[in-house]
Amino acid sequence: VTLDRPYRLSPHVALRPEPFGALAYNYDNRRLVFLRSPDMVRVVEALGDAPDAAAALATCGIAESRHPSFLAALENLAEAGVIEAGTAASGWSETAVTEGDTDADR
């Protein structure tokens, strides 16, 4: 994960808000991931509308001193299939799974 690349929530992932942050469930690999920070949840939700990860962090008011820890967390989310990289020119062709969707809905 780099600051100058666009990312988004995988279209196969549903986020469920929780008091501690959120649960991310990937319908493809059946992984459940805990997002233990409301700041991280806001960043993940902002990724799809931002031109790159740096813009998502800035939009969410994340201080530059915290960027390395957020990049490490985003890398873990990418490895778990929660977020995915794209290219600014390609756009996104699919929509994200919303809470309550099931395999039968897709």
N, C-alpha and C positions, 0 to 999 in steps of 0.2 A: 504494500500500500504506500502510495506516495501522495504528497500534497497537490501535485499538479495534474492528477488524473481524476476523471469523474467516476463516481460509484453510485450505487443505489441499493436499496433493500431488494433482495432476490424476490422475484415474482412467486416463488414457492414458499415464502416465509410469511407467517402471520405474527404480528406483535400483539401481546396482551399486556396492557398497562398494569403495573403492580405498585404498591407503596414504595418499594425499594428501587424501582426502575421499570423493568418489563421482562416478560418471558418471550423468547423468540422460538417459534416452532417451525422447523423445516419439513414440509410435507413430502419432499423427495427422499431425504436421507433419514427422516424420523428423528432428527436430533433436536433436543431441547436445550436452549442456551439462555443463561441468565444475564441480563444487562443490569448490572448492579448500581447504576448511576443514572439519575434522571437527566444529567447533562449528556451522557452517552446516548440515551434514548432520543433526545432532541437532535443530536448530531446525525444519528442513523436516519431519522425521519427527514432531515433536511438534505441528505445526500442527493436524492433523486432530483431535487429542484435546483441544485447548485452546479455551476460549471465544473467544479473540482472539489476535492476534499478540503483544501484551504478555505475556499469560500463557504463551505458548510460550517467549518469551525468558526469562522468570523461571524457568520450569520447568527450562530448560537452564543456568541460572546465568550468563546473559549480563549483564555489568555495564551499568548505564544509560548509562555513558559510551560504550559500544560500540553502543548502539541505532541511532544515525543510520547507521552503516556497514552494519548488518544490514538496516535498512529499505531502503537503496539496493540492496543485493544481492537482497532479496526482490522489489523492484520489477522488477529485471532478470529474475528468475525468472518473475514474472507475465507480463512481456512475451514471454518465450520459451515460455509455455504450460506451464511446469513446475509452478507452483502456481496455484490459482484461489481467488477470493473467494467467500464465501457469506454467508448470514444465519444468525444464531444460531437463529432460529425455524424455518428451513426444514429444517435437517438436511442430510445428504448422501444422495443416492439411489443412487449407484454406488459400486463398490469399486475400489480402486487396482489397477493392473496389477502383478503380481508378477514378479520376475526369472524369466526363462525362458518367460513367456507369449509367444505369437505371435498374429498376426492370426487364424489358424485357431482359436485357443483362445477368442477372444472372439465 
